Amino acid sequence: LTQSVNDVAQIRNLRARVALLEETLAQFQAELVELREIQSDYERLTSLLDYTSIRQDQDFVTADVIALDQSGQRRTITINRGPRDGIRVGMPVVTDQGLVGRVLRVSANASRVLLITDPTSAVSVRLQSNRVEGTVIGQLSGNLRLTFIPLTADIEEGGLAFTSGRGGNFPPDIVVGQVTCIRQFEFELYQEAQVRSLNDFTTLEFVLVVTSFEPIDLGVFEDAEAAEDELN
């Protein structure tokens, strides 16, 4: 009888010890997940820091992505920086992987960014391989369409497209994406290509706003020329 009582007590002790070990293991697993997330954030921020060190001719503000909107016809993100941080409408937004978009609207401490995948977005680009210029237009599918390329231009799949600086909306030499396929249409005046951004817009957590760049409004010259034509 005494042996049976001792066995029962030992089983209870073992069960209590197992429960304690399982609780400790769960705590370690939670800490491991947290540490991995911290490491992931550190690596992303380090990549952004490396990018800023390369582009020493520009000033940047780092921002957290706090919302993503891909509903309906819009493709935007919201960041936790605004005019108090030097953010202005039209400023480019980038990562170390390339162009994200431009600031569309601002509030006191947040900004809405129009992604380059939005159908209303148009970016003047230059192909790295042959310096041919075209325009990258956003699509609801999330892809990018490179258009207005001369029919005589030789486009290479896998080549990179960079901002050209034409139009004054973006500084030059920012990666926009990689050419994935080329499409030619009979009786058209130009050829097209599909471009894939190197950014995954659905998983963006940190971005850089180029605060040293102010877009140039070329519409002022167009309005002045139109007014002159009316007078003549």
C-alpha positions as CSV (number, residue, x, y, z in Angstrom):
1,L,0.0,0.0,0.0
2,T,2.8,2.4,0.9
3,Q,4.5,1.7,-2.5
4,S,1.2,2.5,-4.3
5,V,0.9,5.8,-2.4
6,N,4.5,6.7,-3.3
7,D,3.9,5.8,-7.0
8,V,0.8,8.1,-7.1
9,A,2.7,10.9,-5.5
10,Q,5.6,10.5,-7.9
11,I,3.1,10.5,-10.9
12,R,1.6,13.7,-9.6
13,N,5.1,15.3,-9.3
14,L,6.0,14.2,-12.8
15,R,2.8,15.7,-14.2
16,A,3.4,18.9,-12.4
17,R,6.9,19.0,-13.7
18,V,5.7,18.3,-17.3
19,A,3.2,21.1,-17.0
20,L,5.9,23.5,-15.8
21,L,8.2,22.5,-18.6
22,E,5.4,22.9,-21.2
23,E,4.7,26.4,-19.8
24,T,8.4,27.3,-19.9
25,L,8.7,26.0,-23.5
26,A,5.7,28.1,-24.6
27,Q,7.4,31.2,-23.1
28,F,10.6,30.5,-24.9
29,Q,8.7,30.0,-28.2
30,A,6.9,33.3,-27.8
31,E,10.3,35.0,-27.0
32,L,11.8,33.3,-30.1
33,V,9.1,34.6,-32.3
34,E,9.5,38.1,-30.9
35,L,13.3,38.0,-31.4
36,R,12.9,36.8,-35.0
37,E,10.5,39.7,-35.6
38,I,13.0,42.2,-34.1
39,Q,15.7,40.7,-36.3
40,S,13.5,41.0,-39.4
41,D,12.8,44.7,-38.6
42,Y,16.5,45.3,-38.0
43,E,17.5,43.8,-41.3
44,R,14.9,45.9,-43.2
45,L,16.0,49.1,-41.5
46,T,19.6,48.2,-42.1
47,S,18.8,47.8,-45.8
48,L,17.2,51.2,-45.8
49,L,20.2,52.7,-44.0
50,D,22.5,51.2,-46.6
51,Y,20.4,52.8,-49.4
52,T,20.5,56.2,-47.7
53,S,24.3,56.0,-47.4
54,I,24.6,55.3,-51.1
55,R,22.3,58.2,-52.0
56,Q,24.1,60.9,-50.0
57,D,22.9,63.6,-52.4
58,Q,19.4,63.1,-51.0
59,D,17.7,63.6,-47.7
60,F,15.3,60.9,-46.3
61,V,12.7,60.4,-43.6
62,T,12.0,56.9,-42.5
63,A,8.3,56.0,-42.0
64,D,6.2,53.1,-40.9
65,V,3.5,51.8,-43.2
66,I,0.3,51.8,-41.1
67,A,-2.3,51.0,-43.7
68,L,-2.7,49.5,-47.1
69,D,-5.6,50.2,-49.4
70,Q,-6.1,48.1,-52.5
71,S,-9.9,48.2,-52.6
72,G,-11.8,49.5,-55.6
73,Q,-9.7,51.5,-58.1
74,R,-7.1,52.8,-55.7
75,R,-3.7,51.5,-54.7
76,T,-2.3,53.4,-51.8
77,I,-0.5,53.0,-48.4
78,T,-0.6,55.3,-45.4
79,I,2.5,56.2,-43.5
80,N,3.0,57.7,-40.0
81,R,4.8,60.8,-41.1
82,G,3.4,64.2,-42.2
83,P,4.2,67.9,-42.5
84,R,5.6,68.0,-39.0
85,D,8.3,65.7,-40.3
86,G,8.9,67.7,-43.4
87,I,6.6,65.6,-45.7
88,R,5.0,67.4,-48.6
89,V,2.6,66.4,-51.4
90,G,4.4,65.0,-54.4
91,M,7.5,63.8,-52.6
92,P,8.8,60.4,-53.8
93,V,8.6,57.3,-51.6
94,V,11.2,54.5,-52.0
95,T,12.8,51.4,-50.4
96,D,16.1,49.9,-51.1
97,Q,14.3,47.8,-53.7
98,G,13.1,50.8,-55.7
99,L,10.3,53.2,-56.2
100,V,7.1,52.9,-54.1
101,G,5.2,55.9,-55.2
102,R,4.6,59.5,-54.3
103,V,2.9,61.4,-51.5
104,L,-0.7,62.1,-52.5
105,R,-2.2,63.7,-49.4
106,V,-0.9,64.8,-45.9
107,S,-2.4,65.3,-42.5
108,A,-0.7,66.6,-39.4
109,N,1.2,63.3,-38.6
110,A,0.3,60.9,-41.5
111,S,0.4,60.8,-45.3
112,R,-1.3,58.9,-48.0
113,V,1.0,57.5,-50.7
114,L,-0.1,56.7,-54.3
115,L,1.6,53.5,-55.3
116,I,3.1,53.1,-58.7
117,T,0.7,50.2,-59.3
118,D,-2.3,52.6,-59.1
119,P,-3.9,53.0,-62.6
120,T,-3.6,56.8,-62.3
121,S,0.2,56.6,-61.7
122,A,2.5,57.3,-64.6
123,V,6.3,57.3,-64.3
124,S,8.8,58.4,-66.9
125,V,11.5,55.7,-67.2
126,R,14.7,54.9,-69.0
127,L,15.9,51.3,-69.7
128,Q,19.2,50.5,-68.2
129,S,20.5,48.5,-71.2
130,N,20.0,51.0,-74.1
131,R,18.8,54.2,-72.4
132,V,15.5,54.0,-74.3
133,E,12.7,56.0,-72.6
134,G,9.1,55.2,-72.0
135,T,6.3,55.5,-69.4
136,V,5.4,53.0,-66.7
137,I,1.7,52.9,-66.0
138,G,0.0,51.2,-63.0
139,Q,-2.6,48.4,-63.4
140,L,-5.2,47.1,-61.1
141,S,-3.7,43.6,-61.4
142,G,-0.6,45.0,-59.5
143,N,1.6,44.7,-62.6
144,L,3.2,47.7,-64.4
145,R,2.9,48.4,-68.1
146,L,5.8,50.0,-69.9
147,T,4.5,51.8,-73.0
148,F,5.4,54.5,-75.6
149,I,8.6,52.6,-76.5
150,P,9.8,53.1,-80.1
151,L,9.2,50.2,-82.4
152,T,12.9,50.2,-83.3
153,A,14.0,49.9,-79.7
154,D,15.6,46.6,-78.7
155,I,14.1,45.6,-75.3
156,E,15.7,42.9,-73.2
157,E,13.6,40.7,-70.8
158,G,15.2,40.9,-67.3
159,G,16.4,44.4,-67.9
160,L,15.8,47.2,-65.3
161,A,13.8,50.3,-65.8
162,F,14.9,53.5,-63.8
163,T,13.2,56.8,-63.4
164,S,14.4,59.2,-66.1
165,G,13.6,62.4,-64.3
166,R,11.5,63.6,-67.3
167,G,8.4,65.6,-66.3
168,G,10.0,66.6,-63.0
169,N,7.9,64.3,-60.8
170,F,10.7,62.0,-59.7
171,P,14.5,62.3,-59.4
172,P,16.4,60.2,-61.9
173,D,18.0,56.8,-61.4
174,I,15.5,55.1,-59.0
175,V,14.7,51.5,-59.9
176,V,11.1,51.2,-61.0
177,G,11.1,47.5,-61.9
178,Q,12.3,44.7,-64.1
179,V,11.0,43.9,-67.6
180,T,9.3,40.5,-67.6
181,C,7.8,40.2,-71.1
182,I,7.6,42.2,-74.3
183,R,4.4,42.8,-76.4
184,Q,4.3,44.1,-80.0
185,F,1.0,45.0,-81.7
186,E,0.5,45.2,-85.4
187,F,-0.2,48.7,-86.8
188,E,0.8,50.3,-83.5
189,L,3.2,53.2,-83.4
190,Y,5.0,51.9,-80.3
191,Q,5.7,48.6,-78.4
192,E,4.9,47.7,-74.8
193,A,6.4,45.6,-72.1
194,Q,5.3,44.3,-68.8
195,V,7.3,45.3,-65.7
196,R,7.5,43.8,-62.3
197,S,8.3,45.9,-59.3
198,L,11.0,44.5,-57.0
199,N,8.9,45.7,-54.0
200,D,6.1,43.5,-52.5
201,F,3.6,46.3,-51.7
202,T,1.4,43.9,-49.6
203,T,4.2,43.4,-47.1
204,L,5.8,46.8,-46.9
205,E,6.5,47.8,-43.3
206,F,9.1,50.6,-43.7
207,V,9.7,53.2,-46.4
208,L,11.8,56.2,-47.1
209,V,10.4,59.6,-48.2
210,V,12.8,61.7,-50.3
211,T,12.4,65.0,-48.5
212,S,15.1,66.8,-50.5
213,F,13.2,66.5,-53.8
214,E,10.4,68.9,-54.8
215,P,8.3,68.0,-57.9
216,I,8.4,70.5,-60.7
217,D,5.0,71.7,-61.9
218,L,5.5,72.0,-65.7
219,G,1.8,72.8,-66.0
220,V,2.6,76.4,-65.2
221,F,4.5,76.7,-68.5
222,E,1.7,75.0,-70.4
223,D,-0.9,77.4,-68.9
224,A,1.3,80.4,-69.8
225,E,1.7,79.1,-73.4
226,A,-2.0,78.6,-73.7
227,A,-2.7,82.1,-72.5
228,E,-0.2,83.5,-75.0
229,D,-1.9,81.5,-77.8
230,E,-5.2,83.0,-76.9
231,L,-3.8,86.5,-77.0
232,N,-2.2,85.9,-80.4
